[in-house]
């Protein structure tokens, strides 16, 4: 058995990954083909689901890895078995909309066997539970379709309890029928409030429910195995997870911000796969042959025959279109802008390596006028901490990384007009590569420790910046929110602990754990990617002060209104989250101290936002969100909903006209789908720039006072 170090791929400390379905392109000939008769397509039959021999083997090794190498060394026994069963049911039907009480009762035969199921590879229980869920899903959606045959009465005084988390499981089908009657009525009412007729609402909902049935019918054995393994992983801690082979591939793409394909982002639309977005400067963009909303009818490799993909799963279509750079893919498409319905053409595209730049760091300059002088505040927006691990480990000099990109952005801003202050915007940055969080901190401190990394055995590694010098030593702020997590919290925490910059915004997520991705194929000595990977929590990280960010996150020096309660959002909301604790502090030397500035900065901030229209909108919206969050039901009476809808539209209209007035534009009488709305200013970002300019002014006054005192 290989050592754990030989199969660990990299540190990964994000909240979660998004399985990117971006693709890639270059075109030549186009011909007309016979259109596809979608009406003749039959609803797909449910697949016969059963675990494969690979799954029997994989579950045993996943259990071994988790029990041997997870930070908390969790064991599998009866207590854990109960949690796994409950978590699996929760994952499948958390709102109690499909299973009946009798189903839940029948699943109790497995209550103390889920652990043995995983340890032995006997996976029949999980597949049986899923097969029941699949059957109930089909029944519910068939019932939903039947309700659309008769127009509904929206004059009745009744409400829809959409949040069923606290209710008991439905005892009878009739009880669930009532819930689904109201659910379908609510769906229809939402469309009618959007100015759809009953006939139009029926057409939309029929497509929606049939698509839902089709998606579940396309679930395969790998999907079910993945659901069950992730239910098990979620009982261990919120960030341990199993990656199916396909998800593991998407993870690697996500982290290195590049893939090989045609440079298009796809989406599923009923039976079709459509172009959702064209990646700038990718093959599809260069060719000019593909457009947003084009439908992909068939896919072929090189000179091989085209394969019809109408009705396919989205990820299966993605797999066909992805491929090695330099190879050719042929697409039969139905153009969205065609004047002839059903007319198609075939295009050939040469795949290339495409960089997914929308996730890379970007910069801009905000100019703030203060005391008759323009201050240039640089902003670097960082959506995630990324690095091309393979290129880095192979020694390539031009590998993609967060720190390299940000250093270049800072240098560019300095050269193009100068820089007075800098904001690192980490809002909604869920984390990423641990090494990049350490390296990025090094751009703003000379040298020193950044974070402490503690293993399950208690061994502590001190991760430090060893490079002398900085990329920026001027005024600095880090802007965070409740979704800033992991690597974001390491960076923000270090900047705060050194007194190097101000932390501004909301309390962060509170994820203080480190994950590593284990390639299961190396364990099984398997060629290709048949077994996928395991993201495993192996360490906890601690600030250099010794405090963990786990559960508590990073508390801002200057706080903005927070739309979330930490009991409902963030690490603290997870039942399986590891606990907060403290270890000894590391030796480090603070480079600054903002204590004397926090009070005057906060006072100026509060005075300013009282007059800031957009900030006041934010405060009002948070109050409304909190009010609605307490509601578990919604009215199904058209008149009542119209009245509320009218109030919301009026508020939107008033805000729009206030924004227009500020720009000297004419007001509008109403807002419809053709109205070009004024883009709201990012008031939190601009207020952070104002705070930095205030800080510059305070420091200048302090410096002048010190000089006068000295003289």
Residue pairs with C-beta under 8 A, 6 or more apart in sequence:
1 523
2 522
2 523
4 68
4 69
4 518
6 522
7 518
7 519
7 520
7 522
7 523
8 516
8 517
8 518
9 389
9 516
9 517
9 518
9 519
9 533
10 255
10 389
10 433
10 516
10 517
11 433
11 434
11 435
11 514
11 515
11 516
12 255
12 431
12 432
12 433
12 434
12 514
12 515
12 516
12 517
12 535
13 431
13 432
13 433
13 434
13 437
13 486
13 487
13 490
13 511
13 513
13 514
13 515
13 541
14 384
14 385
14 430
14 431
14 432
14 485
14 486
14 487
15 239
15 430
15 431
15 483
15 485
15 486
15 509
15 511
16 239
16 241
16 430
17 247
17 250
17 251
17 254
18 254
19 246
19 247
19 250
19 251
19 254
20 250
20 253
20 254
20 259
20 356
21 250
21 265
21 266
21 267
21 314
21 315
21 318
22 253
22 259
22 261
22 263
22 264
22 265
22 279
22 354
22 356
23 259
23 261
23 262
23 263
23 264
23 265
23 266
23 284
23 318
23 321
23 322
24 259
24 260
24 261
24 262
24 263
24 264
24 279
24 282
24 283
24 284
24 321
24 322
24 349
24 351
24 352
24 353
24 354
25 261
25 262
25 263
25 264
25 282
25 283
25 284
25 285
25 286
25 287
25 289
25 290
25 329
25 349
25 350
25 351
25 352
26 283
26 286
26 287
26 348
26 349
26 350
26 351
26 352
27 287
27 288
27 289
27 290
27 347
27 348
27 349
28 347
28 348
29 346
29 347
29 348
30 289
30 345
30 346
30 347
31 345
31 346
32 343
32 344
32 345
33 297
33 332
33 344
33 345
33 346
34 344
35 334
35 341
35 342
35 343
35 344
36 297
36 308
36 310
36 342
38 271
38 310
41 271
41 310
41 311
43 210
43 213
43 214
43 217
44 214
44 217
44 218
44 311
45 217
46 134
46 138
46 216
46 217
47 217
47 218
47 219
47 220
47 221
49 127
49 130
49 131
49 134
49 219
49 220
49 221
49 224
50 127
50 221
51 121
51 123
51 124
51 127
51 221
51 224
51 225
52 221
52 222
52 225
54 530
54 531
55 121
55 123
55 221
55 222
55 225
56 121
56 122
56 123
57 121
57 524
58 225
58 229
58 520
58 524
58 531
58 532
59 117
59 118
59 119
59 121
59 123
59 225
59 229
60 118
60 119
60 120
60 121
61 520
61 523
61 524
62 118
62 229
62 232
62 242
62 520
62 534
63 76
63 118
63 119
63 232
65 518
65 523
65 534
65 536
66 74
66 232
66 233
66 236
66 240
66 534
66 536
67 73
67 74
67 75
67 76
69 456
69 518
69 536
69 538
70 236
70 237
70 240
70 456
70 536
70 537
70 538
71 237
71 455
71 456
71 513
71 537
71 538
71 539
71 540
71 578
72 236
72 237
72 456
72 537
72 578
73 456
74 80
74 236
76 115
76 118
76 119
77 115
78 112
78 115
80 114
80 115
80 235
81 111
81 112
81 113
81 114
81 115
81 116
82 111
82 112
82 114
83 235
84 114
84 115
84 118
84 231
84 232
84 235
85 107
85 110
85 111
85 114
87 231
87 232
87 234
87 235
88 114
88 126
88 129
88 227
88 228
88 231
88 232
89 99
89 104
89 107
89 129
90 231
91 227
91 230
91 231
91 234
92 98
92 99
92 129
92 130
92 133
92 227
93 99
93 133
93 136
94 165
95 163
95 164
95 165
96 164
96 165
96 167
96 168
96 169
96 170
97 140
97 164
97 176
97 179
97 180
97 183
98 133
98 136
98 137
98 140
98 176
99 132
99 133
99 136
99 169
100 136
100 169
100 170
100 171
100 172
100 173
100 176
101 168
101 169
101 170
101 171
102 171
103 132
103 136
103 169
104 169
106 132
107 129
107 132
110 117
110 125
110 129
113 125
114 125
114 126
114 232
116 122
117 123
117 124
117 125
117 126
118 232
123 225
123 228
126 224
126 225
126 227
126 228
127 221
127 224
130 219
130 224
130 227
130 228
134 216
134 219
137 212
137 213
137 216
138 213
138 216
138 217
139 173
140 176
140 180
141 209
141 210
141 212
141 213
142 213
143 177
143 180
144 180
144 183
144 184
144 205
144 209
145 206
145 209
145 210
147 180
147 181
147 184
147 185
148 184
148 188
148 202
148 205
148 206
151 198
152 185
152 188
152 198
154 185
154 189
154 192
154 636
154 637
154 638
155 637
155 638
155 639
156 636
156 637
157 637
158 182
158 635
158 636
158 637
159 182
159 633
159 634
159 635
159 636
160 182
160 183
160 185
160 186
160 633
160 634
160 635
160 636
161 167
161 179
161 182
161 632
161 633
162 183
162 186
162 632
162 633
162 634
163 632
163 633
164 179
166 632
170 176
170 179
182 636
184 205
185 636
186 634
186 636
187 205
187 208
188 198
188 201
188 202
188 205
189 636
189 638
189 641
191 200
191 201
191 204
191 205
192 198
192 201
192 638
193 641
193 642
193 645
196 204
207 270
210 270
211 268
211 270
211 271
214 271
214 311
215 268
215 313
218 312
218 313
222 244
222 245
222 246
223 244
225 244
226 242
226 244
226 247
226 532
229 242
230 241
230 242
233 240
233 241
233 242
234 240
234 241
234 576
235 576
236 537
236 576
237 513
237 537
237 574
237 576
237 577
237 578
238 571
238 574
238 576
238 577
239 511
239 513
239 515
239 535
239 537
240 515
240 534
240 535
240 536
240 537
241 534
241 535
242 532
242 533
242 534
242 535
243 251
243 517
243 532
243 533
243 534
243 535
244 532
245 529
245 530
245 531
245 532
246 315
246 319
247 532
248 517
248 519
248 529
248 532
248 533
249 529
251 517
251 533
251 535
253 259
253 356
254 359
255 386
255 387
255 388
255 389
255 432
255 433
256 386
256 387
256 388
256 389
256 390
256 391
256 400
257 355
257 356
257 357
257 359
257 360
257 386
257 388
257 400
258 353
258 354
258 355
258 356
258 388
258 400
259 322
259 353
259 354
259 356
260 322
260 323
260 324
260 325
260 351
260 352
260 353
260 354
261 283
261 321
261 322
261 323
261 329
261 351
261 354
262 282
262 283
262 284
262 290
262 321
262 329
262 331
262 349
262 351
262 354
263 278
263 279
263 281
263 282
263 283
263 284
263 285
263 352
263 354
264 275
264 276
264 277
264 278
264 279
264 282
264 284
264 290
265 275
265 276
265 277
265 278
265 279
266 273
266 274
266 275
266 276
266 296
266 314
266 317
266 318
266 321
267 273
267 274
267 276
267 314
268 274
268 313
268 314
269 295
271 310
271 311
272 295
272 296
272 297
272 310
273 295
273 296
273 309
273 312
273 314
273 317
274 293
274 294
274 295
274 296
275 284
275 290
275 291
275 292
275 293
275 294
275 296
276 292
277 292
278 284
278 285
278 290
278 291
278 292
279 285
279 354
279 356
279 357
279 358
280 357
282 352
282 354
283 349
283 350
283 351
283 352
283 354
284 290
284 349
287 347
287 349
289 347
289 349
290 331
290 333
290 347
291 335
291 336
291 337
292 336
293 336
294 333
294 334
294 335
294 336
295 333
295 334
295 336
296 309
296 317
296 321
296 331
296 332
296 333
297 308
297 309
297 310
297 332
297 333
297 334
297 344
298 306
298 307
298 308
298 309
298 310
298 331
298 332
299 306
299 307
299 309
299 317
299 320
299 321
299 329
299 330
299 331
299 332
300 306
300 307
300 329
300 330
300 331
300 332
301 320
301 323
301 327
301 328
301 329
301 330
302 327
302 328
302 329
302 330
306 330
306 332
306 346
307 320
309 316
309 317
309 320
320 329
321 329
321 331
322 351
323 329
323 351
324 351
325 351
325 352
325 353
326 350
326 351
326 352
327 350
327 351
328 348
328 349
328 350
328 351
329 348
329 349
329 351
330 346
330 347
330 348
330 349
331 346
331 347
331 349
332 344
332 345
332 346
333 344
333 345
333 346
333 347
334 342
334 343
334 344
335 343
335 344
335 345
355 400
358 383
359 383
359 384
359 386
360 383
360 386
360 400
360 405
361 380
361 381
361 382
361 383
361 402
361 405
361 406
361 409
362 380
362 381
362 409
363 378
363 379
363 380
363 381
363 409
363 412
363 413
364 378
364 379
364 381
365 376
365 377
365 378
365 379
365 413
365 417
366 376
366 377
366 378
366 379
366 423
366 685
366 686
366 689
367 374
367 375
367 376
367 377
368 374
368 375
368 377
368 689
368 690
368 693
369 375
370 693
370 694
370 696
370 697
371 697
375 420
375 421
375 693
375 696
376 413
376 417
376 418
376 419
376 420
376 421
377 420
377 421
377 422
377 423
377 689
377 692
377 693
378 410
378 413
378 419
378 421
378 422
378 423
379 422
379 423
379 425
379 685
379 689
380 406
380 409
380 410
380 422
380 423
380 424
380 425
381 425
382 402
382 406
382 424
382 425
382 426
382 429
383 428
383 429
384 402
384 429
384 430
384 431
384 432
385 402
385 429
385 431
385 432
385 433
385 436
385 437
385 440
385 487
385 488
386 400
386 401
386 402
386 432
386 433
386 436
387 399
387 400
387 401
387 402
387 432
387 433
387 435
387 436
388 399
388 400
388 401
389 433
391 398
391 399
391 400
392 399
392 401
401 436
401 439
402 432
402 433
402 436
402 439
402 440
403 436
403 439
403 440
403 442
403 443
406 424
406 440
406 443
406 471
407 443
407 471
410 419
410 422
410 443
410 471
410 472
411 471
413 419
419 472
419 474
420 474
420 475
420 693
420 696
421 474
421 475
421 476
421 477
421 689
421 692
421 693
421 695
421 696
422 472
422 474
422 475
422 476
422 477
423 476
423 477
423 478
423 479
423 685
423 688
423 689
423 692
424 476
424 477
424 478
424 479
424 491
424 501
425 479
425 685
426 478
426 479
426 480
426 484
426 488
426 491
426 492
427 479
427 480
427 481
427 483
427 484
427 505
427 684
428 481
428 483
428 484
429 483
429 484
429 485
429 487
429 488
430 483
430 484
430 485
430 486
430 488
430 509
431 437
431 485
431 486
431 487
431 488
431 489
431 511
432 486
432 487
433 487
434 451
434 453
434 463
434 487
434 490
434 514
434 541
436 487
437 450
437 451
437 486
437 487
437 488
437 490
437 491
438 450
438 451
438 463
438 464
438 465
438 490
439 465
440 491
441 450
441 465
441 490
441 491
441 494
441 495
442 450
442 465
442 466
442 467
442 470
443 470
443 471
443 472
444 470
444 471
444 472
444 473
444 476
444 495
444 500
444 501
445 465
445 470
445 494
445 498
445 500
445 591
446 465
446 468
446 469
446 470
446 591
447 464
447 465
447 466
447 467
447 468
448 464
448 465
448 498
448 588
448 589
449 462
449 463
449 464
449 465
449 544
449 586
449 587
449 588
450 463
450 464
450 465
450 490
450 494
450 544
451 463
451 490
451 493
451 494
451 541
451 542
451 543
451 544
452 460
452 461
452 462
452 463
452 541
452 542
452 543
452 544
452 546
452 583
452 586
453 460
453 461
453 462
453 463
453 514
453 539
453 540
453 541
453 542
454 460
454 461
454 539
454 540
454 541
454 542
454 583
455 461
455 538
455 539
456 538
456 539
460 583
462 586
475 501
475 692
475 695
475 696
475 699
476 495
476 500
476 501
476 502
476 692
477 501
477 502
477 503
477 504
477 688
477 691
477 692
478 491
478 492
478 495
478 496
478 501
478 502
478 503
478 504
479 504
479 505
479 684
479 685
479 688
480 488
480 492
480 503
480 504
480 505
480 506
480 508
480 554
480 556
481 505
481 506
481 508
481 560
482 506
482 507
482 508
482 509
482 562
482 563
482 564
482 569
482 570
483 509
484 492
484 505
484 508
484 509
484 554
485 508
485 509
485 510
485 511
485 553
485 571
486 509
486 511
486 513
488 508
489 508
489 509
489 510
489 511
489 512
489 549
489 553
489 554
490 541
490 549
492 503
492 508
492 554
493 543
493 549
493 554
494 500
494 543
494 544
495 501
495 503
496 503
496 554
496 557
497 543
497 544
497 545
497 588
497 590
498 588
498 590
498 591
498 592
499 590
499 591
499 592
499 593
499 594
500 591
500 592
502 557
502 558
502 594
502 601
502 691
502 692
502 695
503 554
503 555
503 556
503 557
503 558
504 556
504 557
504 558
504 560
504 688
504 691
505 556
505 559
505 560
505 684
505 688
506 556
506 559
506 560
506 561
506 562
506 564
507 552
507 553
507 554
507 555
507 556
507 559
507 562
507 566
507 570
508 549
508 553
508 554
508 570
509 553
509 570
509 571
510 549
510 550
510 551
510 552
510 553
510 566
510 570
510 571
510 572
511 549
511 550
511 553
511 571
512 540
512 541
512 542
512 548
512 549
512 550
512 551
512 571
512 578
512 580
513 537
513 539
513 540
513 541
513 550
513 578
514 537
514 538
514 539
514 540
514 541
515 535
515 536
515 537
515 538
516 535
516 536
516 538
517 533
517 534
517 535
517 536
518 533
518 534
518 535
518 536
519 533
520 526
520 531
520 532
520 533
520 534
521 527
521 528
521 529
521 530
521 531
521 532
521 533
523 531
524 530
524 531
537 578
540 548
540 550
540 578
541 548
541 549
542 548
542 549
542 582
542 583
543 549
544 585
544 586
544 588
545 585
546 582
546 583
546 584
546 585
546 586
547 582
548 580
548 581
548 582
548 583
550 571
550 577
550 578
550 579
550 580
550 581
551 571
551 572
551 577
551 579
551 580
552 580
553 570
553 571
557 594
557 598
558 598
558 601
558 602
558 605
558 691
560 684
560 687
561 618
561 619
561 622
562 622
563 621
563 622
563 625
563 626
564 570
566 572
566 573
567 573
568 629
571 577
594 695
597 695
597 698
597 699
600 694
600 698
601 691
601 694
601 695
601 698
604 691
604 694
605 687
605 690
605 691
605 694
608 687
608 690
609 615
609 616
609 683
609 687
610 616
612 683
612 687
613 658
613 659
613 662
614 680
614 681
614 683
615 683
615 684
615 687
617 655
617 680
618 683
618 684
634 641
635 641
635 644
649 670
649 671
652 671
653 668
653 670
653 671
656 668
656 671
656 675
656 677
656 678
657 667
657 668
659 678
659 680
660 666
660 667
660 668
660 678
661 667
663 678
665 678
668 675
671 677
